[in-house]
Amino acid sequence: MTAPVSPAETLRTALTSLLDGLPARQAGQAVERLIASYRGATPTHTPILRDRADVAAYAAYRMPATFEAVHAALEAFADAVPDWAPAGHTDVGGGTGAATWAVTATWDGERPVTVLDWAEPALSLGRDIATANPALRDARWQRAKIGSALTLDPTDLVTVSYVLNELTAPDRTALVDAAAAAAQALVIVEPGTPDGYARVIEARDRLIAAGFQVAAPCPHSAACPIVPGEDWCHFSARVSRSSLHRQVKGGSLAYEDEKFSYVAAARFPVDPAPARVVRKPQIRKGQVLLDLCETEPGLRRTTVSKRHGALYKEARDANWGDAWPPPSDEPPRT
Ligand SMILES: C[S@@+](CC[C@H](N)C(=O)[O-])C[C@H]1O[C@@H](n2cnc3c(N)ncnc32)[C@H](O)[C@@H]1O
């Protein structure tokens, strides 16, 4: 019997075939133009993704990374709400739909899915790629502008991935408020930079004020213990590099690490991790140093040594972003 193909593999195949008709040089130039636009002054007043070539380049170059980042955030969220699965999903600023793929990689089954974006070429390409994913067969891809007039239909889960970054401060507020009014659960992902973290914390504060509880990455819904300007909370997701990546960035590494910041929060009771590993664990001879965010006293470094027995083995296996201590029994996900 052959193993079922995961959404991640299906997405990779769909993205590779996207570039089939596009000469490598043209795809490389489109990516470089996009990187330059994203480096420029954002927010923008018109969509950056203007045509099919832009969007194909964006999708092939960035979608594997945004998919992996959102997938990691959703898995952490799912661990904190083991008896819950979304009965509906809206992806705002969804572009080519990376977060919709990540939701199907996190929870089995089908649900009504809506993707909203102001860039028609992105929606159109997202719709085409999604034909490869049976759980996205009936997804609706709709034009919508994020702004003070935005309202969202009620749904279980709203995702906002790599979007706050492109909005003005009033539009960020309008989006978080509209999502909080419509959703039972909200997952926001941003680049893992000091600015990305600041936007996540701004959204986190608004969600808590609106009655949400933080499910991940934080072990609590109290104020973040990080002193602004001194550090920023972020994580890392491993992404296989495509031939387009290698062409644009050079080098021969088979993977790269996507840094991201996120918050996942819900209106219903959540069971956050008691602590989370917030830096890459440092493995020394006979001991592992773990930087943890805990409920009390906040940030703390702990040393787990051979004396700790089974916990030492778990610490050696711990990854940046994991819950600590690891949950002993993984309950089946519905
Ligand atoms: C960096 S892309 C992220 C796409 C997707 N969420 C992902 O994670 O791959 C940002 C998306 O936000 C959309 N966007 C930016 N400003 C917008 C606005 N004011 N209204 C609607 N969509 C907007 C863009 O068109 C683009 O598709």
The ligand as a Gaussian input file, in Angstrom:
#p B3LYP/6-31G(d) Opt

LIG

0 1
 C        2.706000      38.690000       1.788000
 S        1.177000      38.265000       1.086000
 C        0.649000      36.925000       2.144000
 C       -0.277000      36.010000       1.434000
 C       -0.701000      34.775000       2.248000
 N       -1.508000      35.139000       3.395000
 C        0.489000      33.963000       2.657000
 O        0.710000      33.784000       3.868000
 O        1.238000      33.471000       1.779000
 C        0.120000      39.590000       1.625000
 C       -1.267000      39.491000       1.024000
 O       -2.078000      40.504000       1.611000
 C       -2.869000      41.081000       0.590000
 N       -3.234000      42.453000       0.984000
 C       -2.392000      43.462000       1.331000
 N       -3.096000      44.571000       1.635000
 C       -4.402000      44.265000       1.452000
 C       -5.625000      44.993000       1.608000
 N       -5.616000      46.265000       2.008000
 N       -6.783000      44.347000       1.351000
 C       -6.792000      43.052000       0.961000
 N       -5.686000      42.320000       0.794000
 C       -4.498000      42.906000       1.050000
 C       -1.956000      41.047000      -0.631000
 O       -2.675000      41.170000      -1.854000
 C       -1.265000      39.698000      -0.477000
 O       -1.974000      38.662000      -1.109000

